[in-house]
Amino acid sequence: MPQLSPLNWIFLFILFWAAVIIVSIMIWWSKKILFMPEKSKKAMLKQNKWNW
């Protein structure tokens, strides 16, 4: 291991855990199920009320 100053070790520690937390949040966000009321689902399906 290279000899780093204690401040650099603290920086690496924070950087590592920040990366772990960000990746886990991104995985959680992509797997999240969106719960919507029925009105919102119908409104999303019915985009245009005019039949052109």
CHARMM-style PDB file with segment names, atoms N, HN, CA, C and O in Angstrom:
ATOM      1  N   MET     1       0.843  -1.192   0.000  1.00  0.00      PROA
ATOM      2  CA  MET     1       0.000   0.000   0.000  1.00  0.00      PROA
ATOM      3  C   MET     1       0.883   1.249   0.000  1.00  0.00      PROA
ATOM      4  O   MET     1       1.891   1.308   0.704  1.00  0.00      PROA
ATOM      5  N   PRO     2       0.500   2.222  -0.780  1.00  0.00      PROA
ATOM      6  CA  PRO     2       1.290   3.455  -0.770  1.00  0.00      PROA
ATOM      7  C   PRO     2       1.089   4.209   0.542  1.00  0.00      PROA
ATOM      8  O   PRO     2       0.068   4.063   1.215  1.00  0.00      PROA
ATOM      9  N   GLN     3       2.065   4.998   0.878  1.00  0.00      PROA
ATOM     10  HN  GLN     3       2.894   5.116   0.332  1.00  0.00      PROA
ATOM     11  CA  GLN     3       1.956   5.791   2.096  1.00  0.00      PROA
ATOM     12  C   GLN     3       1.197   7.075   1.780  1.00  0.00      PROA
ATOM     13  O   GLN     3       1.689   7.956   1.075  1.00  0.00      PROA
ATOM     14  N   LEU     4       0.001   7.151   2.317  1.00  0.00      PROA
ATOM     15  HN  LEU     4      -0.398   6.435   2.890  1.00  0.00      PROA
ATOM     16  CA  LEU     4      -0.827   8.331   2.107  1.00  0.00      PROA
ATOM     17  C   LEU     4      -0.999   9.056   3.434  1.00  0.00      PROA
ATOM     18  O   LEU     4      -0.895   8.479   4.516  1.00  0.00      PROA
ATOM     19  N   SER     5      -1.263  10.331   3.297  1.00  0.00      PROA
ATOM     20  HN  SER     5      -1.347  10.800   2.418  1.00  0.00      PROA
ATOM     21  CA  SER     5      -1.525  11.101   4.515  1.00  0.00      PROA
ATOM     22  C   SER     5      -2.891  10.686   5.074  1.00  0.00      PROA
ATOM     23  O   SER     5      -3.748  10.206   4.333  1.00  0.00      PROA
ATOM     24  N   PRO     6      -3.086  10.874   6.375  1.00  0.00      PROA
ATOM     25  CA  PRO     6      -4.385  10.515   6.966  1.00  0.00      PROA
ATOM     26  C   PRO     6      -5.558  11.230   6.298  1.00  0.00      PROA
ATOM     27  O   PRO     6      -6.650  10.669   6.203  1.00  0.00      PROA
ATOM     28  N   LEU     7      -5.348  12.444   5.840  1.00  0.00      PROA
ATOM     29  HN  LEU     7      -4.461  12.899   5.916  1.00  0.00      PROA
ATOM     30  CA  LEU     7      -6.427  13.163   5.156  1.00  0.00      PROA
ATOM     31  C   LEU     7      -6.816  12.459   3.857  1.00  0.00      PROA
ATOM     32  O   LEU     7      -7.995  12.396   3.511  1.00  0.00      PROA
ATOM     33  N   ASN     8      -5.825  11.930   3.142  1.00  0.00      PROA
ATOM     34  HN  ASN     8      -4.867  11.981   3.424  1.00  0.00      PROA
ATOM     35  CA  ASN     8      -6.133  11.196   1.909  1.00  0.00      PROA
ATOM     36  C   ASN     8      -6.857   9.890   2.206  1.00  0.00      PROA
ATOM     37  O   ASN     8      -7.742   9.497   1.445  1.00  0.00      PROA
ATOM     38  N   TRP     9      -6.504   9.204   3.296  1.00  0.00      PROA
ATOM     39  HN  TRP     9      -5.785   9.523   3.914  1.00  0.00      PROA
ATOM     40  CA  TRP     9      -7.220   7.984   3.662  1.00  0.00      PROA
ATOM     41  C   TRP     9      -8.671   8.287   3.992  1.00  0.00      PROA
ATOM     42  O   TRP     9      -9.569   7.532   3.620  1.00  0.00      PROA
ATOM     43  N   ILE    10      -8.902   9.396   4.693  1.00  0.00      PROA
ATOM     44  HN  ILE    10      -8.172  10.010   4.995  1.00  0.00      PROA
ATOM     45  CA  ILE    10     -10.275   9.791   5.017  1.00  0.00      PROA
ATOM     46  C   ILE    10     -11.042  10.112   3.737  1.00  0.00      PROA
ATOM     47  O   ILE    10     -12.204   9.734   3.589  1.00  0.00      PROA
ATOM     48  N   PHE    11     -10.380  10.814   2.815  1.00  0.00      PROA
ATOM     49  HN  PHE    11      -9.436  11.121   2.936  1.00  0.00      PROA
ATOM     50  CA  PHE    11     -11.013  11.140   1.534  1.00  0.00      PROA
ATOM     51  C   PHE    11     -11.365   9.873   0.759  1.00  0.00      PROA
ATOM     52  O   PHE    11     -12.465   9.769   0.216  1.00  0.00      PROA
ATOM     53  N   LEU    12     -10.448   8.912   0.701  1.00  0.00      PROA
ATOM     54  HN  LEU    12      -9.554   8.996   1.142  1.00  0.00      PROA
ATOM     55  CA  LEU    12     -10.730   7.660  -0.006  1.00  0.00      PROA
ATOM     56  C   LEU    12     -11.861   6.886   0.655  1.00  0.00      PROA
ATOM     57  O   LEU    12     -12.691   6.293  -0.034  1.00  0.00      PROA
ATOM     58  N   PHE    13     -11.901   6.887   1.981  1.00  0.00      PROA
ATOM     59  HN  PHE    13     -11.227   7.368   2.541  1.00  0.00      PROA
ATOM     60  CA  PHE    13     -12.966   6.208   2.714  1.00  0.00      PROA
ATOM     61  C   PHE    13     -14.326   6.817   2.373  1.00  0.00      PROA
ATOM     62  O   PHE    13     -15.283   6.095   2.094  1.00  0.00      PROA
ATOM     63  N   ILE    14     -14.404   8.152   2.397  1.00  0.00      PROA
ATOM     64  HN  ILE    14     -13.626   8.738   2.623  1.00  0.00      PROA
ATOM     65  CA  ILE    14     -15.662   8.833   2.081  1.00  0.00      PROA
ATOM     66  C   ILE    14     -16.041   8.605   0.621  1.00  0.00      PROA
ATOM     67  O   ILE    14     -17.210   8.368   0.315  1.00  0.00      PROA
ATOM     68  N   LEU    15     -15.072   8.673  -0.272  1.00  0.00      PROA
ATOM     69  HN  LEU    15     -14.123   8.865  -0.023  1.00  0.00      PROA
ATOM     70  CA  LEU    15     -15.336   8.465  -1.694  1.00  0.00      PROA
ATOM     71  C   LEU    15     -15.867   7.056  -1.968  1.00  0.00      PROA
ATOM     72  O   LEU    15     -16.798   6.879  -2.753  1.00  0.00      PROA
ATOM     73  N   PHE    16     -15.270   6.060  -1.316  1.00  0.00      PROA
ATOM     74  HN  PHE    16     -14.514   6.203  -0.678  1.00  0.00      PROA
ATOM     75  CA  PHE    16     -15.708   4.678  -1.500  1.00  0.00      PROA
ATOM     76  C   PHE    16     -17.156   4.494  -1.049  1.00  0.00      PROA
ATOM     77  O   PHE    16     -17.967   3.923  -1.778  1.00  0.00      PROA
ATOM     78  N   TRP    17     -17.481   4.980   0.161  1.00  0.00      PROA
ATOM     79  HN  TRP    17     -16.821   5.444   0.753  1.00  0.00      PROA
ATOM     80  CA  TRP    17     -18.841   4.774   0.664  1.00  0.00      PROA
ATOM     81  C   TRP    17     -19.851   5.618  -0.098  1.00  0.00      PROA
ATOM     82  O   TRP    17     -21.007   5.215  -0.232  1.00  0.00      PROA
ATOM     83  N   ALA    18     -19.450   6.765  -0.593  1.00  0.00      PROA
ATOM     84  HN  ALA    18     -18.512   7.093  -0.484  1.00  0.00      PROA
ATOM     85  CA  ALA    18     -20.359   7.564  -1.426  1.00  0.00      PROA
ATOM     86  C   ALA    18     -20.676   6.823  -2.722  1.00  0.00      PROA
ATOM     87  O   ALA    18     -21.819   6.835  -3.179  1.00  0.00      PROA
ATOM     88  N   ALA    19     -19.676   6.181  -3.315  1.00  0.00      PROA
ATOM     89  HN  ALA    19     -18.748   6.171  -2.945  1.00  0.00      PROA
ATOM     90  CA  ALA    19     -19.914   5.409  -4.541  1.00  0.00      PROA
ATOM     91  C   ALA    19     -20.824   4.223  -4.266  1.00  0.00      PROA
ATOM     92  O   ALA    19     -21.716   3.933  -5.062  1.00  0.00      PROA
ATOM     93  N   VAL    20     -20.610   3.526  -3.137  1.00  0.00      PROA
ATOM     94  HN  VAL    20     -19.885   3.762  -2.490  1.00  0.00      PROA
ATOM     95  CA  VAL    20     -21.460   2.383  -2.788  1.00  0.00      PROA
ATOM     96  C   VAL    20     -22.897   2.840  -2.591  1.00  0.00      PROA
ATOM     97  O   VAL    20     -23.825   2.194  -3.079  1.00  0.00      PROA
ATOM     98  N   ILE    21     -23.090   3.940  -1.886  1.00  0.00      PROA
ATOM     99  HN  ILE    21     -22.336   4.465  -1.491  1.00  0.00      PROA
ATOM    100  CA  ILE    21     -24.450   4.434  -1.633  1.00  0.00      PROA
ATOM    101  C   ILE    21     -25.116   4.882  -2.929  1.00  0.00      PROA
ATOM    102  O   ILE    21     -26.294   4.596  -3.145  1.00  0.00      PROA
ATOM    103  N   ILE    22     -24.385   5.578  -3.792  1.00  0.00      PROA
ATOM    104  HN  ILE    22     -23.428   5.811  -3.617  1.00  0.00      PROA
ATOM    105  CA  ILE    22     -24.971   6.052  -5.052  1.00  0.00      PROA
ATOM    106  C   ILE    22     -25.371   4.883  -5.945  1.00  0.00      PROA
ATOM    107  O   ILE    22     -26.443   4.906  -6.549  1.00  0.00      PROA
ATOM    108  N   VAL    23     -24.520   3.863  -6.035  1.00  0.00      PROA
ATOM    109  HN  VAL    23     -23.649   3.844  -5.545  1.00  0.00      PROA
ATOM    110  CA  VAL    23     -24.851   2.696  -6.868  1.00  0.00      PROA
ATOM    111  C   VAL    23     -26.054   1.961  -6.301  1.00  0.00      PROA
ATOM    112  O   VAL    23     -26.924   1.537  -7.062  1.00  0.00      PROA
ATOM    113  N   SER    24     -26.125   1.801  -4.988  1.00  0.00      PROA
ATOM    114  HN  SER    24     -25.418   2.146  -4.371  1.00  0.00      PROA
ATOM    115  CA  SER    24     -27.268   1.094  -4.404  1.00  0.00      PROA
ATOM    116  C   SER    24     -28.558   1.888  -4.588  1.00  0.00      PROA
ATOM    117  O   SER    24     -29.618   1.302  -4.809  1.00  0.00      PROA
ATOM    118  N   ILE    25     -28.478   3.223  -4.497  1.00  0.00      PROA
ATOM    119  HN  ILE    25     -27.618   3.699  -4.317  1.00  0.00      PROA
ATOM    120  CA  ILE    25     -29.670   4.041  -4.743  1.00  0.00      PROA
ATOM    121  C   ILE    25     -30.110   3.922  -6.196  1.00  0.00      PROA
ATOM    122  O   ILE    25     -31.307   3.851  -6.475  1.00  0.00      PROA
ATOM    123  N   MET    26     -29.153   3.900  -7.130  1.00  0.00      PROA
ATOM    124  HN  MET    26     -28.181   3.957  -6.903  1.00  0.00      PROA
ATOM    125  CA  MET    26     -29.516   3.764  -8.544  1.00  0.00      PROA
ATOM    126  C   MET    26     -30.152   2.409  -8.827  1.00  0.00      PROA
ATOM    127  O   MET    26     -31.101   2.326  -9.607  1.00  0.00      PROA
ATOM    128  N   ILE    27     -29.642   1.346  -8.206  1.00  0.00      PROA
ATOM    129  HN  ILE    27     -28.871   1.414  -7.573  1.00  0.00      PROA
ATOM    130  CA  ILE    27     -30.245   0.021  -8.386  1.00  0.00      PROA
ATOM    131  C   ILE    27     -31.649   0.002  -7.793  1.00  0.00      PROA
ATOM    132  O   ILE    27     -32.577  -0.521  -8.409  1.00  0.00      PROA
ATOM    133  N   TRP    28     -31.810   0.577  -6.583  1.00  0.00      PROA
ATOM    134  HN  TRP    28     -31.056   1.002  -6.081  1.00  0.00      PROA
ATOM    135  CA  TRP    28     -33.130   0.622  -5.954  1.00  0.00      PROA
ATOM    136  C   TRP    28     -34.110   1.424  -6.798  1.00  0.00      PROA
ATOM    137  O   TRP    28     -35.267   1.033  -6.949  1.00  0.00      PROA
ATOM    138  N   TRP    29     -33.652   2.544  -7.350  1.00  0.00      PROA
ATOM    139  HN  TRP    29     -32.712   2.862  -7.228  1.00  0.00      PROA
ATOM    140  CA  TRP    29     -34.528   3.415  -8.143  1.00  0.00      PROA
ATOM    141  C   TRP    29     -34.975   2.704  -9.423  1.00  0.00      PROA
ATOM    142  O   TRP    29     -36.117   2.865  -9.854  1.00  0.00      PROA
ATOM    143  N   SER    30     -34.087   1.923 -10.027  1.00  0.00      PROA
ATOM    144  HN  SER    30     -33.159   1.792  -9.677  1.00  0.00      PROA
ATOM    145  CA  SER    30     -34.467   1.245 -11.271  1.00  0.00      PROA
ATOM    146  C   SER    30     -35.410   0.071 -11.007  1.00  0.00      PROA
ATOM    147  O   SER    30     -36.185  -0.292 -11.891  1.00  0.00      PROA
ATOM    148  N   LYS    31     -35.368  -0.526  -9.829  1.00  0.00      PROA
ATOM    149  HN  LYS    31     -34.738  -0.231  -9.110  1.00  0.00      PROA
ATOM    150  CA  LYS    31     -36.234  -1.661  -9.499  1.00  0.00      PROA
ATOM    151  C   LYS    31     -37.532  -1.237  -8.834  1.00  0.00      PROA
ATOM    152  O   LYS    31     -38.405  -2.071  -8.596  1.00  0.00      PROA
ATOM    153  N   LYS    32     -37.674   0.071  -8.524  1.00  0.00      PROA
ATOM    154  HN  LYS    32     -36.964   0.749  -8.718  1.00  0.00      PROA
ATOM    155  CA  LYS    32     -38.832   0.552  -7.777  1.00  0.00      PROA
ATOM    156  C   LYS    32     -40.107   0.383  -8.587  1.00  0.00      PROA
ATOM    157  O   LYS    32     -40.126   0.645  -9.790  1.00  0.00      PROA
ATOM    158  N   ILE    33     -41.169  -0.054  -7.929  1.00  0.00      PROA
ATOM    159  HN  ILE    33     -41.154  -0.267  -6.952  1.00  0.00      PROA
ATOM    160  CA  ILE    33     -42.474  -0.193  -8.575  1.00  0.00      PROA
ATOM    161  C   ILE    33     -43.228   1.116  -8.358  1.00  0.00      PROA
ATOM    162  O   ILE    33     -43.336   1.606  -7.234  1.00  0.00      PROA
ATOM    163  N   LEU    34     -43.742   1.668  -9.438  1.00  0.00      PROA
ATOM    164  HN  LEU    34     -43.654   1.270 -10.351  1.00  0.00      PROA
ATOM    165  CA  LEU    34     -44.487   2.914  -9.326  1.00  0.00      PROA
ATOM    166  C   LEU    34     -45.949   2.599  -9.059  1.00  0.00      PROA
ATOM    167  O   LEU    34     -46.608   1.953  -9.874  1.00  0.00      PROA
ATOM    168  N   PHE    35     -46.451   3.050  -7.931  1.00  0.00      PROA
ATOM    169  HN  PHE    35     -45.915   3.574  -7.269  1.00  0.00      PROA
ATOM    170  CA  PHE    35     -47.849   2.879  -7.594  1.00  0.00      PROA
ATOM    171  C   PHE    35     -48.583   4.150  -7.965  1.00  0.00      PROA
ATOM    172  O   PHE    35     -48.294   5.227  -7.444  1.00  0.00      PROA
ATOM    173  N   MET    36     -49.558   4.010  -8.894  1.00  0.00      PROA
ATOM    174  HN  MET    36     -49.793   3.136  -9.318  1.00  0.00      PROA
ATOM    175  CA  MET    36     -50.320   5.160  -9.341  1.00  0.00      PROA
ATOM    176  C   MET    36     -51.800   4.882  -9.163  1.00  0.00      PROA
ATOM    177  O   MET    36     -52.233   3.736  -9.287  1.00  0.00      PROA
ATOM    178  N   PRO    37     -52.580   5.907  -8.876  1.00  0.00      PROA
ATOM    179  CA  PRO    37     -54.026   5.714  -8.844  1.00  0.00      PROA
ATOM    180  C   PRO    37     -54.559   5.406 -10.242  1.00  0.00      PROA
ATOM    181  O   PRO    37     -53.906   5.681 -11.248  1.00  0.00      PROA
ATOM    182  N   GLU    38     -55.756   4.831 -10.280  1.00  0.00      PROA
ATOM    183  HN  GLU    38     -56.286   4.608  -9.462  1.00  0.00      PROA
ATOM    184  CA  GLU    38     -56.331   4.445 -11.571  1.00  0.00      PROA
ATOM    185  C   GLU    38     -56.560   5.651 -12.480  1.00  0.00      PROA
ATOM    186  O   GLU    38     -56.426   5.541 -13.698  1.00  0.00      PROA
ATOM    187  N   LYS    39     -56.903   6.794 -11.900  1.00  0.00      PROA
ATOM    188  HN  LYS    39     -57.012   6.883 -10.910  1.00  0.00      PROA
ATOM    189  CA  LYS    39     -57.133   7.989 -12.721  1.00  0.00      PROA
ATOM    190  C   LYS    39     -55.872   8.371 -13.488  1.00  0.00      PROA
ATOM    191  O   LYS    39     -55.937   8.740 -14.660  1.00  0.00      PROA
ATOM    192  N   SER    40     -54.733   8.280 -12.821  1.00  0.00      PROA
ATOM    193  HN  SER    40     -54.680   7.980 -11.869  1.00  0.00      PROA
ATOM    194  CA  SER    40     -53.485   8.655 -13.481  1.00  0.00      PROA
ATOM    195  C   SER    40     -53.158   7.702 -14.613  1.00  0.00      PROA
ATOM    196  O   SER    40     -52.681   8.121 -15.667  1.00  0.00      PROA
ATOM    197  N   LYS    41     -53.419   6.398 -14.394  1.00  0.00      PROA
ATOM    198  HN  LYS    41     -53.807   6.057 -13.537  1.00  0.00      PROA
ATOM    199  CA  LYS    41     -53.151   5.424 -15.461  1.00  0.00      PROA
ATOM    200  C   LYS    41     -54.032   5.694 -16.668  1.00  0.00      PROA
ATOM    201  O   LYS    41     -53.563   5.651 -17.806  1.00  0.00      PROA
ATOM    202  N   LYS    42     -55.314   5.974 -16.423  1.00  0.00      PROA
ATOM    203  HN  LYS    42     -55.695   6.009 -15.499  1.00  0.00      PROA
ATOM    204  CA  LYS    42     -56.219   6.253 -17.542  1.00  0.00      PROA
ATOM    205  C   LYS    42     -55.826   7.540 -18.249  1.00  0.00      PROA
ATOM    206  O   LYS    42     -55.907   7.637 -19.473  1.00  0.00      PROA
ATOM    207  N   ALA    43     -55.402   8.520 -17.473  1.00  0.00      PROA
ATOM    208  HN  ALA    43     -55.336   8.441 -16.479  1.00  0.00      PROA
ATOM    209  CA  ALA    43     -54.994   9.790 -18.084  1.00  0.00      PROA
ATOM    210  C   ALA    43     -53.740   9.602 -18.930  1.00  0.00      PROA
ATOM    211  O   ALA    43     -53.581  10.251 -19.964  1.00  0.00      PROA
ATOM    212  N   MET    44     -52.854   8.718 -18.494  1.00  0.00      PROA
ATOM    213  HN  MET    44     -52.983   8.191 -17.654  1.00  0.00      PROA
ATOM    214  CA  MET    44     -51.649   8.481 -19.280  1.00  0.00      PROA
ATOM    215  C   MET    44     -51.982   7.731 -20.572  1.00  0.00      PROA
ATOM    216  O   MET    44     -51.392   7.999 -21.619  1.00  0.00      PROA
ATOM    217  N   LEU    45     -52.920   6.800 -20.495  1.00  0.00      PROA
ATOM    218  HN  LEU    45     -53.400   6.583 -19.644  1.00  0.00      PROA
ATOM    219  CA  LEU    45     -53.288   6.051 -21.696  1.00  0.00      PROA
ATOM    220  C   LEU    45     -54.067   6.931 -22.674  1.00  0.00      PROA
ATOM    221  O   LEU    45     -53.901   6.818 -23.888  1.00  0.00      PROA
ATOM    222  N   LYS    46     -54.910   7.799 -22.141  1.00  0.00      PROA
ATOM    223  HN  LYS    46     -55.045   7.890 -21.155  1.00  0.00      PROA
ATOM    224  CA  LYS    46     -55.726   8.667 -22.992  1.00  0.00      PROA
ATOM    225  C   LYS    46     -54.976   9.977 -23.191  1.00  0.00      PROA
ATOM    226  O   LYS    46     -55.180  10.940 -22.452  1.00  0.00      PROA
ATOM    227  N   GLN    47     -54.110  10.004 -24.195  1.00  0.00      PROA
ATOM    228  HN  GLN    47     -53.944   9.222 -24.796  1.00  0.00      PROA
ATOM    229  CA  GLN    47     -53.275  11.176 -24.403  1.00  0.00      PROA
ATOM    230  C   GLN    47     -53.990  12.260 -25.191  1.00  0.00      PROA
ATOM    231  O   GLN    47     -53.866  13.446 -24.884  1.00  0.00      PROA
ATOM    232  N   ASN    48     -54.734  11.853 -26.203  1.00  0.00      PROA
ATOM    233  HN  ASN    48     -54.835  10.890 -26.452  1.00  0.00      PROA
ATOM    234  CA  ASN    48     -55.359  12.839 -27.086  1.00  0.00      PROA
ATOM    235  C   ASN    48     -56.843  12.516 -27.181  1.00  0.00      PROA
ATOM    236  O   ASN    48     -57.220  11.428 -27.618  1.00  0.00      PROA
ATOM    237  N   LYS    49     -57.692  13.470 -26.767  1.00  0.00      PROA
ATOM    238  HN  LYS    49     -57.386  14.353 -26.412  1.00  0.00      PROA
ATOM    239  CA  LYS    49     -59.126  13.191 -26.804  1.00  0.00      PROA
ATOM    240  C   LYS    49     -59.718  13.419 -28.195  1.00  0.00      PROA
ATOM    241  O   LYS    49     -60.845  12.997 -28.457  1.00  0.00      PROA
ATOM    242  N   TRP    50     -58.991  14.067 -29.076  1.00  0.00      PROA
ATOM    243  HN  TRP    50     -58.076  14.410 -28.863  1.00  0.00      PROA
ATOM    244  CA  TRP    50     -59.489  14.315 -30.432  1.00  0.00      PROA
ATOM    245  C   TRP    50     -59.066  13.169 -31.348  1.00  0.00      PROA
ATOM    246  O   TRP    50     -57.895  12.793 -31.382  1.00  0.00      PROA
ATOM    247  N   ASN    51     -60.020  12.622 -32.083  1.00  0.00      PROA
ATOM    248  HN  ASN    51     -60.972  12.927 -32.055  1.00  0.00      PROA
ATOM    249  CA  ASN    51     -59.725  11.534 -33.028  1.00  0.00      PROA
ATOM    250  C   ASN    51     -59.462  12.113 -34.403  1.00  0.00      PROA
ATOM    251  O   ASN    51     -60.391  12.304 -35.187  1.00  0.00      PROA
ATOM    252  N   TRP    52     -58.238  12.387 -34.694  1.00  0.00      PROA
ATOM    253  HN  TRP    52     -57.483  12.232 -34.057  1.00  0.00      PROA
ATOM    254  CA  TRP    52     -57.869  12.995 -35.971  1.00  0.00      PROA
ATOM    255  C   TRP    52     -57.527  11.910 -36.952  1.00  0.00      PROA
ATOM    256  OT1 TRP    52     -57.186  12.200 -38.099  1.00  0.00      PROA
TER     257      TRP     52
END
